[in-house]
Structures are given as structure tokens and as C-alpha cells.
């Protein structure tokens, strides 16, 4: 019987070693293939190794564990003879009680720092049952896609605005520096926004501007009924979408009014266009 495999993503080496040592006691059959220290490396290693289980630290440099999991889910292969079910996700966190409640509500398992043997044993047992269930369902048509979609739904909820977060009136204008001038851009004119390196591109029907405000910071100030996130770094005005197309691999892209470029839609946000 093939041994189950795992990948650890933890930016603190001592904590990664401690987790691996505790896993060896709680689940001796589990083979830890690699331990990495950041979200980008976690995505690359997971795609290359395709482990059965992922232990992702929430706080990692550059990309959080949640963001890395979402990017991995978007890139995960679902077709072909070598396609495997999406790995079982466990988040390693030192978060407060609200975050723990959020994980529990979304049925995503978690391990609190510092790792406790009894809690990790419970997680190991839960994972073994999940992997056994996945193995039994694997031959069924669409089982892998269904598991991936369930994971995407969990990640969408966890990446969404925090419950109870204060709400403010949506932004009406954006301000962009152009040379020695400041341009006032009515939000009503914006077709889409796209993260680009250290900047945020703001596209209207005829112009492009650059902001230094990160998309992550601007998102809570936009009306979510008007602007839809379609990718980790892209938000589009819903009324600016002319049509939605699907390629041979099942990937969605948007054609816009007033703009010639097409915008790709990640798996995480493809559910917005199911009815179309």
C-alpha cells in the first residue's frame, strides 16, 4: 500500500521541525516529502510533488497560507491520467478565537501553535478518514472536481471580509499621481483594476492610471455588488462584462465593453459565472 505523503509550508524552521517530529509520532506512516518556508515555494512544491496532505502556515512572507492554497487550487491539474485529488488542507495558525471559529465553520482543519500532541493526533485521525474516503470515491466520474470545488468554496469564505468588520460607504473617486499632478478618477468610470508589481493598474474605457495602493487594501472600499473579484489580482466592474467564454481546458475568460483585452477568471471565482 502506498504511504500517504505531505508537504509542510512554515517560515520558522524550528516550528517546521517540531511539526514534522510530532507528525512522526502521531502518524508514523505519513511521509513528509518537503518543508518550505514561503507561499510561492509551497505552491511550486505542491504542484511538483502532488502530496496527499498540505500543512500550510497562515502567516508566511510574501503570500499567506490562504492565498497560497487559493493559487494552488487554481493551478491544480484535474484532467489526464496522472491527475490526483486536491490535497487535504490543514492550516497551522496562532490566530485568535475568531479565526479558529472561521476554520471550524468552514470544516477546514487547523493546528494551533505551539503544536500539541493530542490535537495533532485528532487531526491525523481526521485526515486518515478523509484520505480513505477520497480513495474510495476516486474512480467515480467528477469526484476530483467535486472535492476541488468544495475546497474552493471553503477558501472563498475564509478569504472574504471578516465577519463583523466595520463597513464604510464605497469609494466614489480614486486619486492617481501623474507627474506633478493628481488625477481624480470617478469610480463609476473604472472598468477593471489589476495588481501589477508594486502598483495597481486602474483601467477606464480610454485611460490607464497607476496607484500605489495595494488591491488588498482597496478591495474593502469597493461595492462588492458593483465590482467582482475574478482573480487574485483582478477586480472587474460587473456591468462592463460583455460575455464569458470557456476554452478547451474549461478555463473562463471575460470579454469587456470598452476594452479589447480579455481577462482570465481563476477557479476560485468561476462560480460567479455558473449561471451563464
Backbone torsions as a table, in degrees:
resi	resn	phi	psi	omega
1	UNK	NA	136.1	-178.4
2	UNK	-70.2	134.0	178.4
3	UNK	-71.6	140.7	174.3
4	UNK	-67.8	149.9	-175.8
5	UNK	-123.4	158.2	-177.8
6	UNK	-145.1	157.2	172.9
7	UNK	-125.7	134.8	177.1
8	UNK	-109.5	130.0	173.3
9	UNK	-120.0	106.4	-176.2
10	UNK	-149.9	125.1	-174.6
11	UNK	-82.2	-8.1	177.2
12	UNK	-104.5	107.6	-173.6
13	UNK	-54.8	-39.5	-178.7
14	UNK	-65.8	-39.4	178.0
15	UNK	-68.4	-37.1	177.2
16	UNK	-63.5	-41.9	178.1
17	UNK	-65.1	-40.2	179.6
18	UNK	-64.4	-41.9	179.0
19	UNK	-63.3	-43.8	-179.9
20	UNK	-64.1	-38.7	178.6
21	UNK	-66.3	-42.0	178.3
22	UNK	-66.3	-37.1	177.9
23	UNK	-64.4	-36.6	179.4
24	UNK	-62.1	-31.8	177.8
25	UNK	-80.9	-42.7	-175.5
26	UNK	-75.9	-30.0	-174.5
27	UNK	-147.6	77.7	-174.9
28	UNK	-58.5	-28.7	-177.7
29	UNK	-74.7	-17.7	-176.3
30	UNK	-72.5	130.1	178.5
31	UNK	-105.2	113.0	176.5
32	UNK	-80.8	112.0	-175.0
33	UNK	-75.8	-35.9	-176.4
34	UNK	-164.9	155.8	172.8
35	UNK	-126.4	126.5	-178.6
36	UNK	-122.8	167.2	-170.9
37	UNK	-116.2	7.3	178.7
38	UNK	-153.7	166.2	-174.6
39	UNK	-66.6	-40.2	-180.0
40	UNK	-62.2	-45.6	178.4
41	UNK	-64.8	-33.2	179.6
42	UNK	-63.9	-44.1	179.4
43	UNK	-64.0	-46.6	-179.4
44	UNK	-60.8	-45.7	-178.3
45	UNK	-67.3	-39.8	-179.3
46	UNK	-64.7	-40.6	179.0
47	UNK	-67.0	-36.6	-178.9
48	UNK	-74.5	-40.1	-172.9
49	UNK	-96.0	-25.1	-177.6
50	UNK	47.0	61.7	180.0
51	UNK	-72.0	169.4	178.1
52	UNK	-83.9	-28.4	-175.3
53	UNK	-135.1	142.1	175.3
54	UNK	-118.6	129.2	170.8
55	UNK	-110.2	103.0	-175.2
56	UNK	-110.6	123.1	172.1
57	UNK	-68.0	140.1	179.7
58	UNK	-68.1	-48.9	-176.9
59	UNK	-97.4	108.5	175.5
60	UNK	-134.9	153.7	-178.6
61	UNK	-64.6	135.8	174.5
62	UNK	85.2	-44.4	-175.5
63	UNK	-149.6	126.8	-178.8
64	UNK	-71.5	165.7	177.1
65	UNK	-61.0	-37.0	177.8
66	UNK	-65.9	-44.1	179.6
67	UNK	-65.4	-39.4	178.3
68	UNK	-64.5	-41.1	178.8
69	UNK	-63.8	-39.8	179.3
70	UNK	-66.3	-42.2	178.6
71	UNK	-65.1	-40.3	178.9
72	UNK	-63.9	-42.6	179.4
73	UNK	-61.6	-35.6	179.8
74	UNK	-68.8	-33.2	-175.7
75	UNK	-95.3	-6.9	-173.0
76	UNK	-65.6	129.3	179.5
77	UNK	-72.3	132.4	-179.3
78	UNK	-117.2	-4.2	-178.4
79	UNK	-124.1	161.5	179.2
80	UNK	99.6	162.8	-176.2
81	UNK	-65.6	-23.9	-176.8
82	UNK	-98.3	4.2	-178.8
83	UNK	-66.0	133.3	-180.0
84	UNK	-116.9	157.3	175.1
85	UNK	-60.4	150.0	177.7
86	UNK	-62.3	139.9	-175.4
87	UNK	-61.7	154.4	171.3
88	UNK	-71.1	135.0	-174.6
89	UNK	-102.9	131.8	171.3
90	UNK	-128.8	125.5	178.9
91	UNK	-98.0	135.0	177.3
92	UNK	-101.5	123.1	-169.1
93	UNK	-145.5	149.2	170.1
94	UNK	-112.8	24.0	-174.7
95	UNK	-67.7	168.7	179.6
96	UNK	-79.7	-177.0	-174.5
97	UNK	-63.2	-34.5	179.5
98	UNK	-59.7	-45.1	-178.2
99	UNK	-63.3	-40.8	177.5
100	UNK	-59.9	-44.1	178.0
101	UNK	-61.3	-37.6	179.2
102	UNK	-64.5	-43.2	178.3
103	UNK	-62.9	-42.8	-179.4
104	UNK	-64.6	-39.8	-179.5
105	UNK	-64.3	-32.1	-177.4
106	UNK	-95.6	7.8	176.9
107	UNK	59.1	29.0	173.5
108	UNK	-98.1	128.6	-178.2
109	UNK	-77.3	156.3	-176.9
110	UNK	-147.1	157.4	175.4
111	UNK	-129.6	126.6	180.0
112	UNK	-84.6	144.3	172.8
113	UNK	-88.1	142.6	-9.3
114	UNK	-70.4	151.3	-174.8
115	UNK	-65.6	130.9	177.4
116	UNK	-105.5	133.3	-175.2
117	UNK	-56.3	-45.8	-176.8
118	UNK	-64.0	-41.8	180.0
119	UNK	-67.1	-39.6	179.7
120	UNK	-68.0	-34.1	176.6
121	UNK	-62.8	-40.0	177.0
122	UNK	-63.2	-42.8	178.2
123	UNK	-63.0	-42.7	-179.8
124	UNK	-61.3	-42.3	179.1
125	UNK	-64.1	-41.9	179.0
126	UNK	-62.9	-41.4	-180.0
127	UNK	-67.1	-39.6	179.5
128	UNK	-62.5	-40.2	176.6
129	UNK	-65.3	-40.9	-179.8
130	UNK	-64.3	-42.9	-179.9
131	UNK	-67.1	-37.5	177.4
132	UNK	-63.7	-41.2	178.5
133	UNK	-65.4	-40.6	178.5
134	UNK	-64.4	-40.7	-179.6
135	UNK	-63.0	-38.3	179.4
136	UNK	-70.5	-33.8	-176.4
137	UNK	-86.8	-15.1	-173.4
138	UNK	-53.0	-41.3	-179.0
139	UNK	-66.7	-16.8	-177.1
140	UNK	-72.5	140.4	179.0
141	UNK	-62.9	128.1	176.4
142	UNK	83.1	2.8	-177.2
143	UNK	-65.0	-42.4	-179.7
144	UNK	-63.9	-42.2	-180.0
145	UNK	-65.0	-38.4	179.8
146	UNK	-65.7	-40.5	178.6
147	UNK	-65.2	-42.0	179.5
148	UNK	-64.3	-41.9	-179.7
149	UNK	-65.0	-36.3	176.8
150	UNK	-63.8	-40.6	177.6
151	UNK	-65.3	-41.4	179.1
152	UNK	-61.5	-40.2	178.9
153	UNK	-63.0	-40.6	177.5
154	UNK	-63.4	-44.8	-178.4
155	UNK	-66.7	-36.9	177.8
156	UNK	-59.2	-42.2	-179.3
157	UNK	-69.0	-42.1	-178.1
158	UNK	-70.2	-29.3	180.0
159	UNK	-86.9	-8.6	-178.6
160	UNK	-74.7	177.6	179.7
161	UNK	-59.0	143.0	-179.8
162	UNK	-66.1	138.6	177.6
163	UNK	-62.1	135.4	178.8
164	UNK	82.8	1.6	178.9
165	UNK	-67.8	142.1	-179.2
166	UNK	-63.2	140.8	178.8
167	UNK	-106.2	146.2	179.2
168	UNK	-129.9	163.8	177.1
169	UNK	-61.4	136.3	-179.6
170	UNK	-59.5	150.9	177.5
171	UNK	-59.6	143.8	176.8
172	UNK	-107.4	-27.9	179.3
173	UNK	-140.1	156.4	171.7
174	UNK	-117.9	151.8	-179.9
175	UNK	-121.0	123.0	-178.3
176	UNK	-121.5	131.6	176.6
177	UNK	-81.1	128.8	175.5
178	UNK	-129.6	101.4	-174.1
179	UNK	64.7	-126.2	179.1
180	UNK	-93.9	5.8	-177.8
181	UNK	-109.7	160.5	173.1
182	UNK	-117.6	122.3	178.7
183	UNK	-94.1	133.7	176.3
184	UNK	-96.1	119.8	-176.5
185	UNK	-111.5	112.3	175.1
186	UNK	-61.0	130.6	179.0
187	UNK	-60.2	-28.1	178.5
188	UNK	-64.0	-19.1	179.9
189	UNK	-91.3	-10.6	-174.1
190	UNK	-75.0	128.4	176.0
191	UNK	-88.6	-48.9	174.4
192	UNK	-157.5	164.8	177.3
193	UNK	-125.3	141.8	-175.9
194	UNK	-142.4	127.4	177.2
195	UNK	-68.9	135.7	179.8
196	UNK	-145.1	104.1	-177.3
197	UNK	53.5	-120.7	-178.2
198	UNK	-91.0	4.0	-175.2
199	UNK	-118.4	171.1	173.0
200	UNK	-123.2	117.9	177.6
201	UNK	-78.4	132.1	176.9
202	UNK	-116.2	115.2	-176.2
203	UNK	-109.4	123.0	169.7
204	UNK	-100.3	-171.4	179.0
205	UNK	-65.3	-24.4	-174.8
206	UNK	-131.2	-12.1	-172.7
207	UNK	-130.3	162.5	173.1
208	UNK	-132.2	135.5	179.1
209	UNK	-128.8	159.5	177.0
210	UNK	-118.8	130.2	174.8
211	UNK	-113.2	153.4	174.5
212	UNK	-93.1	-4.0	179.0
213	UNK	-76.8	124.2	178.9
214	UNK	-63.8	148.5	179.1
215	UNK	-58.6	-38.3	-179.0
216	UNK	-59.2	-35.0	179.8
217	UNK	-78.5	-32.0	-177.2
218	UNK	-80.7	-31.3	-174.6
219	UNK	-51.3	-47.8	-178.2
220	UNK	-63.0	-14.5	-177.9
221	UNK	-96.0	1.5	179.0
222	UNK	-102.1	149.6	177.1
223	UNK	-74.7	114.5	-175.9
224	UNK	-70.2	-14.3	174.3
225	UNK	-80.2	-21.1	-178.1
226	UNK	-98.3	-43.2	-178.6
227	UNK	-109.9	126.2	-179.7
228	UNK	-108.5	131.0	172.2
229	UNK	-77.6	128.9	-178.7
230	UNK	-119.8	-7.3	179.5
231	UNK	-158.1	164.4	-179.5
232	UNK	-55.6	-33.3	-177.3
233	UNK	-116.8	17.8	-175.7
234	UNK	-136.8	132.6	174.7
235	UNK	-128.1	133.0	-176.5
236	UNK	-124.4	146.1	172.7
237	UNK	-70.2	123.7	-174.6
238	UNK	-57.6	-40.4	-177.5
239	UNK	-72.9	-9.6	178.0
240	UNK	-85.7	-7.4	-178.2
241	UNK	-80.7	120.9	178.6
242	UNK	-85.0	-46.9	-178.2
243	UNK	-157.2	165.1	179.4
244	UNK	-124.6	129.8	179.4
245	UNK	-122.8	157.0	-179.1
246	UNK	-124.7	131.5	179.4
247	UNK	-88.4	-175.9	-175.7
248	UNK	-64.0	-26.7	179.4
249	UNK	-86.8	0.7	179.3
250	UNK	87.5	6.7	-179.7
251	UNK	-80.5	139.8	-179.9
252	UNK	-95.8	148.8	172.0
253	UNK	-144.0	152.8	-175.6
254	UNK	-108.6	138.3	168.2
255	UNK	-103.4	135.8	-170.9
256	UNK	-109.9	156.3	164.8
257	UNK	-76.0	141.8	171.1
258	UNK	71.6	-0.6	176.7
259	UNK	-136.5	145.4	-176.8
260	UNK	-89.5	-24.7	-176.0
261	UNK	-72.8	155.3	173.7
262	UNK	-101.7	145.4	-179.1
263	UNK	-112.4	125.4	177.1
264	UNK	-73.8	147.9	178.2
265	UNK	-111.6	126.2	179.4
266	UNK	-77.6	160.7	178.7
267	UNK	-57.9	-33.3	-176.5
268	UNK	-60.3	-29.8	-176.1
269	UNK	-116.8	8.3	-179.6
270	UNK	-65.7	-21.9	-178.6
271	UNK	-61.1	-22.9	179.6
272	UNK	-61.9	-25.7	-172.3
273	UNK	-112.8	17.6	-179.9
274	UNK	-59.4	-43.4	-175.5
275	UNK	-68.7	-17.5	-178.0
276	UNK	-87.3	NA	NA
